[in-house]
Amino acid sequence: METLKLLRDYFPTAVFTGKCLVFISEEWRVELTEHKDSDFSKWSSRFAESRPRESGNRTGQPPTSAGSGAGQSKPEPPVIRVRIYKKALDGDFIMGHYEDFQLPSLGELAEQIEKYVQLAIGKNIKENIP
């Protein structure tokens, strides 16, 4: 939850619920959840989605620390899952897009999440712009 608490400072319009960071408007709901284990099959079936998990998150990434300590490696950053819900005609929020982010730099993580959400919903989430 540490990364979510830090992201709360980057997104002042978000609400931290203790288990997720939420942006909400009349039309959209955006949830950010933090996961130390990228194996989502162990996570609550309440949030099970039909989209297949992609195992390519770690491939192609450079080594985290070359030559630093014998056998010690820098821990992987947590996975931040971004879920976007759109309000249906009946008033319920329907799950739309979701994506997993795993970037070591908090600034880059926040920028990429912001860009993803803005492209998905067409609005700026960092500021309360109508």
VOBA-1610 file (N, C-alpha, C; in pm, whole numbers, padded with zeros to 5 digits, always signed):
BEGIN
Met+00080-00120+00000Met+00000+00000+00000Met+00085+00127+00000Glu+00215+00109+00018Glu+00303+00227+00023Glu+00300+00305-00108Thr+00302+00235-00221Thr+00302+00303-00350Thr+00172+00378-00370Leu+00059+00319-00330Leu-00069+00389-00343Leu-00071+00516-00258Lys-00015+00508-00138Lys-00010+00627-00051Lys+00074+00736-00115Leu+00183+00699-00180Leu+00266+00797-00249Leu+00196+00853-00372Leu+00123+00768-00445Leu+00048+00815-00562Leu-00065+00910-00522Arg-00117+00893-00401Arg-00222+00983-00351Arg-00173+01127-00351Asp-00046+01148-00321Asp+00011+01283-00324Asp+00020+01336-00466Tyr+00043+01249-00562Tyr+00054+01291-00702Tyr-00084+01322-00762Phe-00188+01252-00715Phe-00324+01273-00765Phe-00411+01328-00652Pro-00414+01460-00633Pro-00485+01518-00518Pro-00637+01501-00522Thr-00695+01468-00637Thr-00840+01450-00643Thr-00882+01307-00612Ala-00786+01218-00586Ala-00816+01078-00557Ala-00847+01060-00409Val-00923+00955-00380Val-00958+00919-00244Val-00893+00785-00213Phe-00821+00777-00101Phe-00759+00652-00059Phe-00854+00582+00037Thr-00895+00460+00004Thr-00994+00387+00086Thr-00929+00293+00187Gly-00799+00282+00183Gly-00730+00186+00267Gly-00689+00062+00190Lys-00762+00033+00082Lys-00725-00081-00003Lys-00708-00042-00149Cys-00757+00077-00187Cys-00737+00123-00324Cys-00744+00276-00329Leu-00698+00329-00441Leu-00704+00472-00467Leu-00814+00490-00572Val-00909+00581-00546Val-01028+00593-00632Val-01044+00736-00683Phe-01070+00748-00812Phe-01112+00872-00874Phe-01256+00848-00916Ile-01345+00939-00887Ile-01485+00916-00924Ile-01546+01045-00976Ser-01631+01031-01076Ser-01705+01143-01132Ser-01847+01094-01160Glu-01926+01178-01223Glu-02063+01139-01258Glu-02066+01023-01357Glu-01963+01016-01444Glu-01963+00918-01552Glu-01862+00805-01536Trp-01756+00826-01457Trp-01644+00733-01450Trp-01606+00700-01308Arg-01547+00583-01290Arg-01482+00544-01165Arg-01350+00478-01205Val-01241+00524-01146Val-01109+00469-01174Val-01052+00420-01042Glu-01011+00294-01038Glu-00953+00234-00918Glu-00809+00192-00944Leu-00722+00223-00850Leu-00584+00177-00853Leu-00564+00085-00733Thr-00517-00036-00758Thr-00487-00129-00650Thr-00342-00172-00661Glu-00281-00200-00547Glu-00140-00238-00541Glu-00126-00386-00507His-00037-00453-00579His-00016-00596-00560His+00133-00625-00556Lys+00177-00690-00450Lys+00318-00730-00439Lys+00345-00852-00526Asp+00246-00939-00540Asp+00258-01061-00618Asp+00184-01039-00749Ser+00252-01053-00862Ser+00188-01029-00991Ser+00104-01148-01038Asp+00094-01254-00956Asp+00010-01368-00990Asp-00132-01340-00940Phe-00217-01287-01027Phe-00351-01247-00986Phe-00446-01364-00968Ser-00401-01487-00998Ser-00487-01602-00975Ser-00506-01626-00825Lys-00417-01571-00742Lys-00428-01586-00598Lys-00519-01480-00537Trp-00553-01379-00616Trp-00629-01266-00565Trp-00777-01299-00562Ser-00855-01221-00496Ser-00998-01243-00477Ser-01071-01271-00608Ser-01153-01372-00608Ser-01231-01405-00728Ser-01335-01299-00757Arg-01360-01212-00661Arg-01456-01103-00680Arg-01415-01013-00795Phe-01285-01002-00820Phe-01237-00914-00925Phe-01186-00991-01047Ala-01222-01118-01057Ala-01174-01200-01169Ala-01228-01144-01300Glu-01142-01132-01398Glu-01181-01080-01528Glu-01159-01186-01635Ser-01225-01168-01746Ser-01214-01266-01853Ser-01091-01243-01940Arg-01028-01126-01930Arg-00910-01097-02009Arg-00793-01183-01960Pro-00724-01252-02049Pro-00613-01337-02005Pro-00498-01254-01951Arg-00430-01309-01850Arg-00314-01241-01794Arg-00200-01248-01894Glu-00123-01141-01901Glu-00007-01139-01989Glu+00117-01162-01904Ser+00198-01257-01944Ser+00316-01289-01866Ser+00438-01211-01912Gly+00425-01122-02008Gly+00540-01052-02063Gly+00581-00927-01989Asn+00529-00903-01869Asn+00562-00781-01796Asn+00711-00769-01767Arg+00779-00877-01739Arg+00917-00869-01694Arg+01018-00894-01805Thr+00975-00942-01919Thr+01071-00972-02025Thr+01117-00844-02091Gly+01243-00843-02129Gly+01296-00727-02198Gly+01336-00613-02106Gln+01321-00628-01975Gln+01360-00522-01884Gln+01508-00538-01852Pro+01579-00426-01838Pro+01720-00436-01804Pro+01736-00485-01661Pro+01853-00539-01626Pro+01877-00581-01488Pro+01861-00462-01394Thr+01809-00490-01273Thr+01781-00382-01180Thr+01906-00326-01117Ser+02007-00408-01092Ser+02130-00358-01031Ser+02248-00444-01074Ala+02330-00389-01158Ala+02444-00465-01208Ala+02560-00450-01111Gly+02607-00561-01059Gly+02724-00562-00975Gly+02706-00503-00837Ser+02588-00500-00783Ser+02568-00442-00651Ser+02542-00551-00548Gly+02644-00593-00479Gly+02626-00692-00373Gly+02623-00833-00426Ala+02671-00924-00347Ala+02676-01064-00388Ala+02541-01129-00367Gly+02472-01161-00477Gly+02346-01232-00469Gly+02228-01147-00425Gln+02249-01020-00399Gln+02138-00935-00358Gln+02084-00863-00480Ser+01955-00868-00498Ser+01894-00796-00608Ser+01788-00703-00552Lys+01768-00596-00622Lys+01670-00496-00582Lys+01531-00557-00596Pro+01444-00542-00497Pro+01310-00601-00509Pro+01232-00537-00623Glu+01151-00619-00687Glu+01068-00567-00796Glu+00966-00469-00741Pro+00935-00364-00818Pro+00830-00273-00773Pro+00695-00344-00775Pro+00601-00302-00692Pro+00470-00367-00692Pro+00396-00340-00824Val+00301-00423-00853Val+00215-00404-00969Val+00100-00314-00927Ile+00075-00210-01005Ile-00041-00124-00982Ile-00141-00155-01092Arg-00256-00207-01053Arg-00362-00237-01150Arg-00458-00120-01155Val-00481-00069-01275Val-00574+00042-01298Val-00698-00014-01364Arg-00813+00004-01300Arg-00942-00041-01355Arg-01027+00082-01383Ile-01091+00082-01499Ile-01175+00194-01538Ile-01317+00143-01558Tyr-01410+00208-01489Tyr-01552+00173-01496Tyr-01630+00292-01555Lys-01728+00262-01638Lys-01816+00365-01694Lys-01956+00345-01639Lys-02021+00456-01608Lys-02157+00446-01554Lys-02255+00408-01665Ala-02334+00306-01638Ala-02435+00258-01732Ala-02563+00339-01714Leu-02658+00318-01801Leu-02785+00390-01794Leu-02861+00363-01665Asp-02843+00242-01608Asp-02912+00209-01483Asp-02842+00264-01359Gly-02728+00334-01379Gly-02657+00396-01268Gly-02544+00312-01211Asp-02534+00186-01251Asp-02425+00100-01205Asp-02300+00127-01288Phe-02184+00107-01225Phe-02058+00120-01298Phe-02022-00014-01360Ile-01990-00012-01489Ile-01956-00131-01565Ile-01806-00128-01595Met-01740-00241-01567Met-01596-00251-01592Met-01566-00237-01740Gly-01468-00153-01770Gly-01424-00133-01907Gly-01280-00178-01922His-01191-00081-01932His-01048-00109-01950His-00981-00143-01817Tyr-00872-00218-01826Tyr-00781-00230-01712Tyr-00641-00258-01765Glu-00545-00218-01685Glu-00405-00238-01724Glu-00320-00249-01599Asp-00211-00324-01608Asp-00116-00340-01498Asp+00008-00258-01529Phe+00056-00184-01429Phe+00176-00103-01442Phe+00278-00151-01339Gln+00405-00160-01381Gln+00512-00203-01291Gln+00639-00129-01331Leu+00649-00004-01285Leu+00763+00080-01317Leu+00836+00117-01188Pro+00970+00116-01190Pro+01044+00141-01067Pro+01040+00287-01021Ser+01026+00382-01112Ser+01024+00524-01077Ser+00881+00568-01048Leu+00859+00625-00929Leu+00725+00670-00892Leu+00674+00779-00987Gly+00761+00871-01024Gly+00721+00978-01116Gly+00678+00924-01251Glu+00756+00832-01306Glu+00721+00772-01434Glu+00593+00690-01423Leu+00577+00617-01313Leu+00456+00539-01289Leu+00333+00630-01290Ala+00340+00738-01214Ala+00226+00832-01208Ala+00197+00894-01344Glu+00301+00931-01417Glu+00282+00991-01550Glu+00215+00894-01646Gln+00260+00768-01645Gln+00203+00669-01736Gln+00058+00634-01699Ile+00030+00626-01569Ile-00109+00601-01526Ile-00197+00717-01568Glu-00150+00839-01545Glu-00228+00957-01582Glu-00256+00959-01732Lys-00154+00931-01813Lys-00171+00929-01959Lys-00271+00821-02001Tyr-00260+00702-01943Tyr-00349+00591-01976Tyr-00494+00626-01945Val-00518+00680-01825Val-00654+00714-01786Val-00709+00827-01872Gln-00628+00928-01899Gln-00674+01039-01983Gln-00713+00991-02122Leu-00635+00900-02179Leu-00669+00847-02311Leu-00794+00761-02305Ala-00814+00688-02197Ala-00930+00599-02185Ala-01060+00676-02161Ile-01057+00779-02077Ile-01181+00849-02044Ile-01192+00987-02107Gly-01083+01038-02161Gly-01088+01167-02227Gly-01092+01285-02132Lys-01049+01266-02008Lys-01049+01375-01910Lys-00921+01372-01829Asn-00886+01486-01772Asn-00768+01499-01686Asn-00805+01457-01544Ile-00739+01355-01490Ile-00771+01308-01355Ile-00689+01376-01248Lys-00579+01439-01288Lys-00492+01501-01188Lys-00554+01630-01134Glu-00626+01698-01217Glu-00695+01819-01177Glu-00843+01796-01193Asn-00921+01870-01119Asn-01066+01855-01127Asn-01121+01944-01238Ile-01097+01902-01363Ile-01139+01980-01479Ile-01266+01920-01535Pro-01372+01999-01550Pro-01499+01946-01603Pro-01491+01912-01750
//
